C-alpha cells in the first residue's frame, strides 16, 4: 500500500472527514513517529508493533565501480518489531 491508497482508504472509512483533514492526520501521524525516532525514542502501537532505532557500527566498504576500500561511518537505522497480534495475523 502506498500513501495515496492509505489516504483513500481512510477517507472511504470516514466520509465525515474532508480529504485535506485525512491528509493532515496522516502527515501528523508519520511526522510524530519520525520525530520520536529522531529524538532517540521508541514508538509502540499495541497490536501492531514497535518502531525503534538501532546503531550501525562504522565499517569498511568497497566502491563497486572501482573496488577501492572506503570508510562507511556509523549511523542510526530504523527498526520495526511486529507485535504478537500482527505476527498471528500474518501466520494464519
HELIX and SHEET records of a PDB file:
HELIX    1   1 UNK A    3  UNK A   13  1                                  11    
HELIX    2   2 UNK A   19  UNK A   38  1                                  20    
HELIX    3   3 UNK A   84  UNK A   90  1                                   7    
SHEET    1   A 3 UNK A  43  UNK A  45  0                                        
SHEET    2   A 3 UNK A  49  UNK A  56 -1                                        
SHEET    3   A 3 UNK A  75  UNK A  82 -1                                        
SHEET    1   B 2 UNK A  59  UNK A  62  0                                        
SHEET    2   B 2 UNK A  69  UNK A  72 -1                                        
END                                                                             
